[in-house]
Amino acid sequence: MDATEARLRQLLIRGLNGESPAYHDFLTELCVHLRAFFKKRLTRLPDEVEDLVQEALLAIHNKRQTYDAGQPLTAWVHAIAKYKLVDLLRRRARHDLLNDPLDEEMDFLSCADSEAAEARRDLARLLDQLPDRQRLPIIHTKLEGLSVAETAQLTGMSASAVKVAVHRGLRALAALIRGDS
């Protein structure tokens, strides 16, 4: 464990034990690390860095009781930061799709559109051959972009069962595509 990890971990644990100044120092020092983390990943979106730092700090604060002191702090913090980054990218993608002006000269019956429609239809046929227990987790996690936890909640399965179902379902799809029996 490096010195920064150890210091931040110690400050968080002291903060969780009621030492407000230690918790304040933890958030202040963590802010520097989060800023660097996001700047490295958002070179094309520098204006988003500060917002993400604040969102991550807020999420870390709200989830601070979930930190397991036996685990590395960096992994816990980076997991939260990555979720915030993915949320931003999803929001931006949706926003860009919704605000993409349609070109008047756009060919709605283009080859690419028909190929995409055929691919979707083929995928739907393949997915229909899987049992619900495999098909639904694949649809939710891989096509809709939901997390394993969200998928588990939707399907009534445990998170580990969702992971296993996705793995087995993808393996079954690959076999169907290859034409294996």
Secondary structure, 3 states (H helix, E strand, C coil): CCHHHHHHHHHHHHHHCCCHHHHHHHHHHHHHHHHHHHHHHCCCCHHHHHHHHHHHHHHHHHCHHHCCCCCCHHHHHHHHHHHHHHHHHHHHHHHHHHCCCCCCCCCCCCHHHHHHHHHHHHHHHHHHCCCHHHHHHHHHHHHCCCCHHHHHHHHCCCHHHHHHHHHHHHHHHHHHHHCCC
